[in-house]
């Protein structure tokens, strides 16, 4: 099963998306966008930038958990991962984003109640 982007509307009226791997696991989450078109542009930016290794920044949380962020060419963060138990798991997450993002379909759930 292929990966997909799920575009959602939050209770505060803003929009966000998740990139899910073929197994349904969330591998990348966006921040909040005030308008739907900006969230859609964020998805396009993930699709464009996910193939570029230089766009991934590996980080460590205050609790020592590895995670990563994906940034656009202008340095703006367009998505971040979950917290991982190990650096190896984080690298697997990055590989999954690279594999799934480019041709992932967009499922618009923002109109659902």
Secondary structure, 3 states (H helix, E strand, C coil): CCCEEEEEECCCCCEEEEEECCCCCEEEECCCECCHHHHHHHHHHHHHHCCCHHHEEEEECCCCCEEEEEECCCCCEEEECCCECCHHHHHHHHHHHHHHHCCCEEEECCCCC
